[in-house]
Amino acid sequence: MTRFIFMKSFYNILLFFCCSFYILNGGTDGTIRGQILDVDGEPVIGAQVVIKKISKGTAAGVDGNYLLLNIPIGTYDVSVQMIGYKTQITENVSVTMDQTTWMNFTMQIAAIEGEVVYVTGERPLVEKGATSKKISMSKEQIA
């Protein structure tokens, strides 16, 4: 009988410590997820979602969805960028313990116009490095 009481109390103590461990060591991070679309409602495949402060990022999938896991609790600036679109930065995004923060983005097209560059060149009449003679003839000259 004494052994049964001892085992029962041992299991109760063990159960107490296991539960306490999970409660005290609960969530220490959160998640950010959402969808990235263009102005026409089409997904922006491969758009980069980055949190520079903690050097974490991800890319949007074929449906425009993204998922950032294991983000430490805190407040961050989240940037979204893609070639051909304007970069968006959302400041003071709060990540809460064991919660998912939803952030959907609509990307604006950025038309970047560069300046026109003209490239010209001249060929010298005599090539100093050539070791053989070149002759160009047309069909009429051969006939």
C-alpha positions in Angstrom: 0.0 0.0 0.0 2.8 2.4 0.9 4.5 1.7 -2.5 1.2 2.5 -4.3 0.9 5.9 -2.5 4.6 6.6 -3.2 4.1 5.8 -7.0 1.0 7.9 -7.2 2.6 10.9 -5.6 5.7 10.4 -7.8 3.5 10.5 -10.9 1.6 13.6 -9.7 4.9 15.4 -9.1 6.2 14.4 -12.5 3.0 15.5 -14.1 3.2 18.9 -12.2 6.8 19.5 -13.5 5.9 18.6 -17.0 2.9 20.9 -17.1 4.9 23.7 -15.5 7.7 23.3 -18.1 5.2 23.7 -21.0 3.5 26.6 -19.4 6.7 28.5 -18.5 8.4 27.6 -21.8 5.3 28.4 -23.9 5.5 30.3 -27.1 8.4 32.6 -27.6 7.8 33.4 -31.2 5.0 34.2 -33.7 4.2 33.9 -37.4 3.7 36.4 -40.2 1.7 35.3 -43.3 -0.3 36.7 -46.1 -0.7 37.2 -49.8 1.0 39.4 -52.3 -1.0 40.6 -55.4 -0.5 43.2 -58.1 -3.0 45.9 -58.9 -4.9 43.6 -61.2 -5.3 41.0 -58.5 -2.8 38.5 -59.9 -0.2 36.9 -57.6 3.3 38.3 -57.6 5.3 35.1 -57.8 8.7 35.2 -56.1 8.2 38.5 -54.3 10.6 38.9 -51.4 9.3 39.5 -47.8 12.1 40.5 -45.5 12.6 41.5 -41.9 16.0 43.1 -41.9 16.3 43.6 -38.2 16.5 39.8 -37.6 17.7 38.8 -41.1 14.8 36.6 -42.0 12.8 36.5 -45.2 10.9 34.4 -47.6 9.5 34.4 -51.1 5.9 34.3 -52.3 4.7 31.0 -53.9 2.8 30.5 -57.2 -0.4 31.7 -55.5 1.2 34.8 -54.0 1.1 33.4 -50.5 4.0 33.6 -48.1 4.8 32.4 -44.5 7.5 33.6 -42.1 7.9 31.2 -39.2 9.7 31.5 -35.8 9.7 35.3 -35.6 10.8 36.4 -32.1 8.2 38.5 -30.2 8.6 42.2 -30.9 7.9 45.0 -33.4 9.5 45.0 -36.8 9.6 46.8 -40.2 8.5 44.3 -42.9 9.5 45.1 -46.5 8.2 43.5 -49.7 10.1 43.9 -53.0 10.1 42.5 -56.5 11.8 43.6 -59.7 9.5 45.8 -61.7 7.4 46.7 -58.6 7.6 49.5 -56.0 9.1 48.4 -52.7 6.7 48.5 -49.8 7.8 48.9 -46.2 5.2 48.4 -43.4 6.6 49.8 -40.1 5.8 48.8 -36.5 4.4 45.4 -37.3 3.8 43.7 -33.9 4.5 40.0 -33.6 2.7 38.4 -30.7 3.5 35.1 -28.9 1.9 32.1 -30.5 -0.2 34.3 -32.9 -0.3 34.7 -36.6 -0.1 38.3 -38.0 -1.8 38.5 -41.4 -0.3 41.0 -43.9 -1.6 41.2 -47.4 0.1 43.4 -49.9 -0.9 45.0 -53.2 2.2 45.8 -55.3 2.3 48.9 -57.6 4.1 48.6 -60.9 7.3 50.7 -61.1 8.3 51.7 -64.6 11.9 52.7 -64.4 13.1 54.5 -67.5 16.8 54.8 -68.1 18.6 57.2 -70.3 19.5 56.3 -73.9 23.1 55.2 -74.4 24.5 55.3 -78.0 27.5 53.1 -78.6 29.6 53.8 -81.7 32.9 52.5 -82.9 35.3 52.7 -85.8 37.3 50.0 -87.4 40.9 50.9 -88.3 41.8 50.7 -92.0 44.9 48.5 -91.1 44.8 45.9 -88.5 48.3 45.8 -87.0 47.9 42.4 -85.4 46.7 40.6 -88.5 49.2 38.2 -90.1 47.4 37.5 -93.2 45.8 39.5 -96.0 42.0 39.7 -96.2 40.2 40.4 -99.4 36.5 40.9 -99.6 34.9 40.5 -103.0 31.3 40.6 -104.1 29.6 38.3 -106.6 29.8 40.9 -109.3 33.6 41.3 -109.0 34.1 37.5 -109.2 32.0 37.3 -112.4 
